[in-house]
Amino acid sequence: MNCEPLDREKKIYVAGHCGLVGSALVRCLEREGFSRIITRTHGELDLTRQADTEAFFAEEKPDYVILAAAKVGGIHANDTCPADFIMKNLQIECNVIESAYKNQVKKLLFLGSSCIYPRECSQPIREEYLLSGYLEKTNEAYALAKIAGLKMCAFYNQQYHTNYISVMPCNLYGINDNFSLENSHVLPALIRKFHEARLSGAPAVTVWGSGMPLREFLNVEDLADACLYLMDHYEGNEFFNVGSGQEIRILELAELVKRVTGYQGEVLLDPSKPDGTPRKVTDISRILSTGWRPKIDLETGIRRTYEWFCEQYEAGTFTER
């Protein structure tokens, strides 16, 4: 467990810095005094291309790597493009992890997802439940890729004595989220739906599914804080759930977003749309035992996110991928 904190003067590469998680990590690292943060946009470096990834690592020689780059999306995107989700995520993981090894990266952190766990495993979900049952079909391709990345880190540690660690966050939200109505996750989609319904005076907002599934949400700033905490304080072959430890029904979440956005209309449910996993809350005992704690409660986090979204929306620059 005990290890030396990261040297703030060394090079640290944040893969995927334009996304929700990556941008939060860059903000966190800047606040913590890292002076040599390396980033590349997808246009500058396509991590699915092995030769390009290897050339980048050989040139830059980063000391540390945080792998937040991934192809991500909500239920609709995962269910309709499974080949893209498994192929692109496996390519990114293989290229970055192998290049990190070849170029003697001192420490690497891999960002997974709580969707790696079986659809119907016991709740709250403990890390040891991995591979104990069937995955949720609507995001099976993405989950399989993330499981592979986690196992790659563990097996590289085992065979090559590397220092690679993995975290599995619950549902994330926050500044720089994807607010597309077609392929975003539930919380940013609800924020946009209710905001636009308020602006247009729409009498109702329709929420996918029965409204009954239970979900856990973590503000991305808390995740970034947890990642750096583990990079500073943990060495070993265990992986960590990172979450709030709290859960909320989708219908209750919709009512909370309705209140935050000031929408006055009705909330309707569309049970013909898929619910996904019935309940998903992580057991965060393992990371709590290290001394880390989440700090941002859900309503506060949604209010901060909505304030940022409104600024971007009015300027026509909100994130839609």
N, C-alpha and C positions, 0 to 999 in steps of 0.2 A: 504493500500500500504506500509506504513512504517513498518519496522521490523528490528530486530537485525541481523547483518551479522552472517554467520556461524562461529562457534568457530573452528579455525584451529587446535586446539589440540584434538578435539573430533573425534570419529570414523566415517568414511564415507565409505559406501559400494557402489562400482560401479559394478552393475550387467551387464555383457557383456563387460568386459574390454578388451577382445582380438579383438573386432570388430572395425569397422571404427570409430563409435561414442565413444564407451567406451574407446578406447586407447587415443583418443584426449582428453577426459575428464580427464583421469589419468594424462596426460602431463600438462593440465591446472591446475589441483589441486596441482600437485607437484610444479609448478612455483609459485603458490599462497601460498605456505607454509603449506599445509596440511601434517601432520606428521603421521597420522594413517589411511591410505587408505587401505581398505579391498578389496581383489579381490579373485575370484575363477575361474578356467577354467571350461569348460563344463565337462571335465573328472573328476574334483574334486567335482563338484556340478551340478547336473541336475535339473534346476529350474522347469522343467515340472513335477517333482516328489514332491508331496505335503509333504510327511513325511520328505524327505531330506531337503527341503527348510525350513520347520518349525524347524527342529533340528539345522540347521545352524544359523538361527536367534536367537534361544534360547541360543546358545552357544556364539555367537559373540556379540550380543546386540549392533548393530550399532546405532549411534545417528542420522545419516542422510543416505538416500538412493537415488541413482540415477539409475533409471531403464532403462538401454539402451539395455538389452538383448532382442533379438527377432529373429524369423526366418524371414529372408529377402531374396529378390531376384528380378530380373527384370521381364519384361512382360512374357517371356517364362516360367520361374519357377512358377510365380503366376498363369498363365493360365493352367498349366498342373498338378499342385499339390495343388489345393485349399483346400482340406480337411486338409492337413498337415499345411497349413498356418493359417487356422482359429483355429484348435485344439491346436497346439503348442503355439501359441501366447496367446490364452485365458488361457491356463494352466499356463504359466509364469506369466501373469498379476495377475491372481487370487491368486496364491501361494505367490508371493512377496508382493502384497498390503495387503492381509490378515495377513501375518506374520509380516509385518511392524506394522500394527495396534496392533496385539497381544503383540508385544514386545516394545510398546511405542516409536517407532521411532519419533523423533521430527519433521522431515521434509523429504518429499519425492518428487522427481521430476520424472515424467513419460514422456518418449520420444514417441511421436506419429509420425504422418506423414501427409503431406498435401493431401495424397490420400484419406483421410477421407471425402473429400468434394464431392458433386455431380458432375457428369461428365460435365454437361452443365450449371453450375451456373454462375452468372455474374462475370466478371473479372474487376479488381483484386479481389481475393477471400477473403472475410471478415470472421472472426470467426463466426459471427451469421448466415452464410449460412449453417452451419452444419445441416444435416438431412432435408434439404429443397428440395431434389430431388433424382433421381436415381444415384447410384454409377456407376463408370466405371467397366464393367463386367470383364475385364482382371485382375483386382486386388481387386475384391469385397471381397473375403474372408479375405485378409489381412486388408483391410480398416474396415470391420466390427469388427475385433478383436481390432483394435486400437481405434475405437469409444467406444467399451466396456471398454477399459482401461481408457480412458479419463473420461467417465461417472462414472466409479467406484471411481476414485479419487474425483470427485465432490460430489458423494453421500456419500462417507465416511466422507468427510468434513461436509456435511449437517447433517448426523445422529450421527457421533461420534466426531465431532469437531476436526478432524485431520487437519494437515497442509500439504496437498498434492497439488502440482501444476503440470500443464501439458504444454508441448510445442509441436507444430506441425511444424517440419522443412520441407522446400521444398527439392528438389533433392540435395543430398549431395555428395561430392567427397573429396578426399584428401589422405594423407598418411595412409597406412594400409587398403586401399580399397580392394574390391574383384575384381580381374581382370580376372575372368573366362569368357570365350567366351560363355559358356552355360547358366549361371544364374546370371551374374552381371548386374548392371545398365548401362545405355547408355554411360556415360562419361568414366568410366574405361574400358569398352569394346572397345570403340573407341581408347583410348590410346594404348591398346595392339594391336588392329588390325593394326593401322598405324605404330606402332613400328616394328611389325613383317613383315609388307609389305615392309618397308624401308630396313630391314635387308636382306630379300629374293629377293629384286628387283622386286616384283610383280607389274604388270602394272596398277592395279586398286584395290581399296578397296570398297566393297559393304556395304552400310548402309541400315538397315532395314527401310521399310515404304516409305512414300512419301517425307520425309524430311521437311514437312511443319509444323508439330506440334511445338508449342511454349513452351519452358520450362524455368524454373528459377533454377539456381544452386547456392549453398552456400558452401563455403569451410568449412570443418568440424571443423577447428580451430576456426572459427567465431561462429559456433554453440556451441562449448564447452564454449567459452567466454560468450555467451548469457545465457547458462544454469546456470553457476555460478553467473552471474549478477542477475538473477531472484531469485536464492536461497538466495542471500545476501539481496535483496531489495524488494521482493514481498511476500505478504501474501494475499490470497483471493481465490475466486472460479472461476475467469476467466481463460481461457487458452489462449496461445499466439502462433500466427504464428511466425516463425523465418525464414527469408529469406533475399535475397539481394534486393528484390524489382525490379530486372531487369530480362528481358526475352530475349531469343535467339531462333531462329529456329534451328531444329536439323541439317539441311544442313549447316547452318552457323557455328554451333558448330563443325561439322565434318571438315569444312574448317579451323577453328581455331586450332583444334587438328593436322590436317595435317601440318599446318605452324609450330606449336611448335615442332613436332617430326621431321621435316625436310624431310617428305615424298614428293617425286616428281611426283608420278603417278596421276591417275584419280580417282575421287570420283563418284561411281555409286549408284543409288537408286534401292531398290527392293520393289516396291509397293504391291507385293503379301503378304508381312509381315505386321503385325498389327502396327498401329500408336499409339494406346492407346488414351488417352484424347487429344482432338485437341489443347487445350490451358490451361496452368495452371501456373498462377502467383499469389502469395499471396499478400494480403494487410498487410503490417507490421506496420501500423500506431499505433496499440495498444502497441507493444513493443518499438517502437520509442518514444512513449510518456513517457516511463519510464526512458529514457536517454541513452539506449543502441543503438549502431550503428555498422553495419558490417564494416570491415576494409579491406578485401582482395578482389581485383577485379578479375574477372574471368580469364583473361589471366595470371596474376601473379600466381593465384592459380593453374592453369593447369601446368604452367612451374615448379612450386615447386613439384607438384605431379609427373610430368614426370621425373624429376631428381631423385626423390626417387625410382620410378618404375624402372628406368634404373639400379640403383645400385642393387636393389633386383633381377632384371631379370638376370643380369650378374652373380650374385652369386647363381642363381637358388633358391632364397628364396622368390619370390614375392607371394603375397597372392592369393590363388585360392581355393574357398570353394564351 
